[in-house]
Amino acid sequence: MGIRGFESILPGGIPPRAEILLLAPSGSEPALLGAHWLLEGLAHGERVMAILSGESPEAFFARLGRMGIDAPASIASGALVVVDWFTVWTQAVEGIEEVQLTLRASRKPEDLLAAIDRALEVLLPAAERRAFVDVLPVATKALDAFYRGVTNSPEALGVLPQGLNQRSLQYIDFLAPGIVAMSIMQNGVFGLSLFVVSAREKRILKRLQATPAGAGYILAGRIVPAVLISFVQTGVLLSIAVFGFGVKITGNFGVLLLSVAFGALVFICLGFLVSSVSKTVDSAESLTNLITLPMFFLGGVFIPIDRLPAAIQAVAHAMPLTYFSDALRNIMLHGAGLAEVWFDIAILTAFAVVIFAAAVKLFRWE
């Protein structure tokens, strides 16, 4: 074989007139072994043939050149004959073409066999000869195509090109949407609950009771400025996240602001409910902390919900902050649109309606 140490594996070498079938994964190793096999034959004055399908003739000639064999000179002298069944899979070939001292065959098996017959006319008259045939991978492909054509069967596996958009996410990318959701919750619950309770203690609500305005109108008068403040708060926090920590927002800002509006509405209504059942500012603060603190840790702000125990996940899915932070995170990190976050927004709307109805029912003027 001409490979150091290889002869010791095959005591006595390869017998004359033997046919060796080499099974190997795709790569350069079979061609390298074949090149050494032919090199050894040329060194002993034998006539050799190479049938190539795993690499181009140019690459094979370059490999022989690195081993000290002038492939074009060997072909011109009749010592080397090459059949090319590689080029046909990258460009059109009609019948049998003789290009750069090689016989190039088309995809048709009969053309390949005819090219081999012409090569054998050069090879067989020599007393000592050897050949390297590397056609099994392409022959298998050709046979597969032939049988699929005869049986009209589809390919077992098809591969289609698809665009890929990938970027590296860090913990700050996960944390930023949760921080925005948590801040809006804090502003909505604490802001409205303490305002209403303080107004009740100062008897401001008692004066308002004398007007035609009801509890619903009072709440509605606080919703618009609170939502606007939430927009400003969101802008400030996202500016810090983007310019200070390199967070990239991939979603639509309109959908993001819509989700912020629904989230702020829920927590404003929750603050109104707290104020409706609290008699003093101190009790409102205590009740607000009792409601918001569990949501800090279970609402998906710091830890993904799917990493919590199953029982804790059930509790987390009963909290509005879970759906709010999930909507913001899907929009900011994954570019989700309204069609992808509609479920979260629908749940937030249901929370807002139920909490608002309870707050109006329990509201006290004094």
PyMOL commands that set and color helices and strands:
alter all, ss='L'
color gray80, all
select helices_A, chain A and resi 29-43+57-66+71-76+87-89+109-123+136-151+171-201+204-209+215-245+253-277+281-298+305-307+310-316+320-334+338-362
alter helices_A, ss='H'
color red, helices_A
select strands_A, chain A and resi 47-52+80-84+96-99+102-105+129-133
alter strands_A, ss='S'
color yellow, strands_A
deselect
rebuild
show_as cartoon
